Amino acid sequence: MGSGATYVVTMSTVSRWFDRKRGLAVGIAGSGGGMGLVAMAPFAAYLIYNFDWRMAYIVMGLVAWVIIIPLSRLLKRDPQEIGALPDGISSDSKAIKDKEDSIQPFGLSVLQTFRTRNFWLVMLIWLLFAFCMLLVLTHIVPHTTDIGFSAGEAAAVLSLIAGGRAAGMVLLGSVADRIGRKRTAVVCTLFQAGAMVWLVWAQDLWMLYFFAIVYGLANGGLLSSTTAFLGDTFGLGKIGSILGVLDIGWAIGAATGPFV
């Protein structure tokens, strides 16, 4: 619940603040998840090794409280709260008029969104996306050790996925601003699928590293491009609620993927 709520609040807020470079902005904000996995995994391992997993949970939870709660007070729901418009436009009258001509209207209600084909397509994409992602993240370390590599090498594969995901969100989020969200999402989906097929025959360490980089980049690119696509398609008025409903599909995929 906490993870889902954090993602929904963060992404909906970023979407309201940026228009022209929404893909890049969403990518930068979302890349924190990948960077956090890379940075915090060794810290968690240290706590578990020196104490136990219960103490690790307590310490990690306290760290999250100390960081997230104070920073959340600095967030503004949308730029209108400070008399501005998306993309950092100030209260200058000409700039506001030019910007108002280009930004989306309030957008669809949640119920109106349910009646669109795009909503259900994104729901399906996120369900399958989470299914594959959690399948990989859950099994990649034991799979790597099962085919003869050390635990350290397996951890390196996982770290490359996380690092690639963070980089993909930023780099391919920016690409999505230039060539279009849907086109970027399609390309990322194809590369993810290709990477998973590659993994079936990956028996050498370099092949596993190659898989991790390609899969991570495509994974991050798909997430940033589809998130930015929501604001383009449904408007920004109910973007938080729409993201929250789509997270149900994500949760179903994430819950079932590891069991395959």
Secondary structure as UniProt FT lines:
FT   HELIX           2..17
FT   TURN            20..21
FT   HELIX           22..50
FT   HELIX           53..72
FT   TURN            73..74
FT   HELIX           79..82
FT   HELIX           86..88
FT   HELIX           93..100
FT   TURN            101..102
FT   HELIX           110..114
FT   HELIX           117..146
FT   TURN            147..148
FT   HELIX           151..179
FT   HELIX           181..201
FT   HELIX           205..234
FT   TURN            237..238
FT   HELIX           239..256
FT   HELIX           257..259
//
